[in-house]
Amino acid sequence: MKKVHDVLQVVSKDADGKAELPISMLVKKFKYLPNSYKENIKRLSEETLDLIATDVFDMKNLDELKRYFVK
């Protein structure tokens, strides 16, 4: 069984874990998330990550994520 401390260390390695929630939500909804999308999500601002976490409920397909990756 993993200790809370061990889990927190893993989560904190990724921008304080902020990207993990939207990634998990997207995987749960679409059953698959390409690694390239995961990498793009990890590079996004906290504000954009919050938007994705809210908008995921209205997304119909993964292509809708591309609008968040535009620079």
QUIFENSUL-V427417 format. One record per backbone hydrogen bond with DSSP energy under -0.5 kcal/mol. CO is the residue of the C=O (numbers start at 1). NH is the residue of the N-H. If there is no record, write none. Layout:
co | nh
CO | NH
CO | NH
This chain:
co | nh
3 | 7
4 | 8
5 | 9
6 | 10
7 | 11
8 | 12
9 | 13
10 | 13
11 | 14
11 | 17
12 | 16
13 | 15
14 | 17
14 | 19
15 | 18
17 | 20
17 | 21
18 | 22
19 | 23
20 | 24
21 | 25
22 | 26
23 | 27
24 | 28
25 | 29
26 | 30
27 | 31
34 | 37
34 | 38
35 | 39
36 | 40
37 | 41
38 | 42
39 | 43
40 | 43
41 | 44
45 | 49
46 | 50
47 | 51
48 | 52
49 | 53
50 | 54
51 | 55
52 | 56
54 | 57
55 | 58
55 | 59
61 | 64
62 | 65
63 | 66
64 | 67
65 | 68
65 | 69
66 | 69
66 | 70
